[in-house]
Amino acid sequence: MSIQDQKTKLNIGLFGFGVVGEGLYKVLEQTPTLNAQIKKVCIKHPEKTRNAPHELFTTDASLLLNDNSINVIVELIDDADAAYHIVTNALMHGKAVVSANKKMIAEHIEELIALQIEYNVPFLYEAACCASIPVIRNLEEYYDNDLLQGISGIVNGSTNYILTKIFEEKISFEKALLQAQEAGFAESNPALDIEGTDAVNKLSILLTHAYGIITPPLALVHTGINTLHEADAVFAKEKGYEIKLVAQAHKLKNGKIAAFVAPQFVNDSSQLSTVKNEYNGVIIESSLADKQFFYGKGAGGFPTASAVLSDLSALRYNYRYEYKKLKYQIPSALNSDFYLKVCFSFKSLTQVPHKRFSRILEWSSNETRCHITGIIHFSELANSNWWKQPGISFILYPDSIIDDFELTTLKNQSVYLSEEVFA
């Protein structure tokens, strides 16, 4: 049964009944005007106690995928491989699909776009990027590729919660991570969050909708907050900064796109400095509209469920992503020919070769930590992993991107360091 008009009931087959799945179940009970019901829920562990009628649940995925009365599949599970199997089968069965699985979407977006076209069914995933913030739909509908100058944002609520605790409550990384897990903002295995993988998955999806770029997420330069040292927080405070994990894409003067995920210094002049705890914040910059700021909860059951609910509501109007930047424009291309203003923190000067820098602007050291601020070509990060070795922190400065011809303006700011300093 397809979704033909607004009078058609949305009969939902739900995969997953964790924090978000249960949140959606509760929200739908409070939203009768949507004319939607969860007909069946597929789960992995039937022995768990759940706050819903027992007969609602099954462990047999085929009961949902082969049921012709179910016209919408909502996929809310953690396993990206299993999610891909569910979503592709649902699309091939002619069912509309709503998903929140950013890893699965980022890794398979080209195939998923092809399936939507082949079977003429919508696949929506607003919840996959910033939970309650409707950033995908805004990029799809509002911002023309030629006018969009950049996107930068805090897109992972778990890491932002941890960094907020470190800076405002001055607690350790380990304690802040534990609190994030206890609050339900970080997984029991938080590697995807703290290593920047979750954020780069989201950035990969946003690149498709913003600039028509399809790229494997792990091909993008990225790092997380797990390499930060407690001395970095002290250094940031002395400079009037906090540190945030920021995903960003910016149009260079040559028209190509710079994109990466890394910790970044932010000060009070940045709207991202107001984003605390599990909240997300995204700045979209247009050549005509200047900067627009989107703010909302980026983690938790109800915020994510609200985005799923919005996608379900959009299905009533036969809404689907048009991928305009892919279909109707010449897609932009990623580029590595630019410079960044960065800070490296490390224990031994030999860990960060000074020849990697185009300019060294400042350096300091004490008995426990060294900090070097300088200008580095992006290819030094994209083509090697020396900066990801244990004991090295990497932090961007605000407005860190420098096109190559602007580098000459920094000559008078350089600090000369002799070979002996690095010996």
VENJOZI-V659305 format. One record per backbone hydrogen bond with DSSP energy under -0.5 kcal/mol. NH is the residue of the N-H (numbers start at 0). CO is the residue of the C=O. If there is no record, write none. Layout:
{{NH:CO} {NH:CO}}
//
This chain:
{{3:1} {7:4} {9:34} {10:8} {11:9} {11:36} {12:71} {13:11} {13:39} {14:73} {15:13} {15:41} {21:17} {22:18} {23:19} {24:20} {25:21} {26:22} {27:23} {28:24} {29:25} {29:26} {30:27} {33:30} {34:31} {36:9} {38:11} {38:36} {39:11} {40:55} {41:13} {42:40} {42:57} {45:43} {47:44} {51:49} {55:52} {56:53} {57:40} {60:58} {62:59} {63:60} {64:60} {65:61} {66:63} {67:65} {69:66} {70:10} {70:68} {71:10} {72:95} {73:12} {73:71} {74:72} {74:97} {75:14} {75:73} {79:77} {82:78} {83:79} {84:80} {85:81} {86:82} {87:83} {88:84} {89:85} {90:86} {91:87} {92:88} {93:90} {94:89} {95:70} {96:121} {97:72} {98:123} {99:74} {101:99} {104:100} {105:101} {106:102} {107:103} {108:104} {111:107} {112:108} {113:109} {114:110} {115:111} {116:112} {117:113} {118:114} {119:115} {120:115} {123:96} {127:124} {128:125} {129:125} {130:126} {131:296} {132:129} {133:131} {134:132} {137:133} {138:134} {139:135} {140:136} {141:137} {142:137} {143:141} {146:143} {147:143} {148:146} {148:284} {149:284} {150:248} {151:282} {152:246} {153:280} {154:152} {156:154} {156:297} {159:155} {160:156} {161:157} {162:158} {163:159} {164:160} {165:161} {166:162} {167:163} {168:163} {168:164} {170:164} {175:171} {176:172} {177:173} {178:174} {179:175} {180:176} {181:177} {182:178} {183:180} {184:179} {185:179} {189:187} {191:188} {192:189} {193:189} {194:190} {195:192} {197:191} {199:195} {200:196} {201:197} {202:198} {203:199} {204:200} {205:201} {206:202} {207:203} {208:204} {209:205} {210:206} {211:206} {211:207} {212:206} {213:211} {214:212} {218:215} {219:216} {220:258} {222:260} {224:193} {225:193} {227:224} {231:228} {232:228} {233:229} {234:230} {235:231} {236:232} {237:233} {238:234} {239:236} {240:235} {241:265} {243:263} {245:243} {245:261} {246:152} {247:259} {248:150} {249:257} {250:148} {251:255} {254:251} {256:332} {257:249} {259:247} {260:220} {261:245} {262:393} {263:243} {264:395} {265:241} {269:266} {272:269} {273:270} {274:271} {275:273} {278:275} {279:295} {280:153} {281:293} {282:151} {283:281} {283:291} {284:149} {284:282} {285:283} {285:289} {286:146} {289:285} {291:283} {293:281} {295:279} {297:277} {303:299} {304:300} {305:301} {306:302} {307:303} {308:304} {309:305} {310:306} {311:307} {312:308} {313:309} {314:310} {315:311} {315:312} {316:313} {317:314} {318:313} {325:322} {326:322} {327:323} {328:323} {330:328} {331:210} {334:256} {337:335} {338:401} {339:375} {340:399} {341:339} {341:373} {342:394} {343:371} {344:392} {345:369} {350:347} {351:348} {352:350} {355:352} {356:353} {357:374} {358:374} {360:358} {360:372} {361:372} {363:370} {365:368} {369:345} {370:363} {371:343} {372:361} {373:341} {374:358} {375:339} {376:355} {377:337} {378:335} {379:376} {380:377} {381:377} {382:378} {383:380} {387:384} {388:385} {391:388} {392:344} {394:342} {395:262} {396:340} {399:396} {401:338} {405:402} {406:403} {407:404} {408:405} {409:406} {410:407} {412:409} {413:410} {414:359} {420:417} {421:417} {421:418} {422:419}}
//
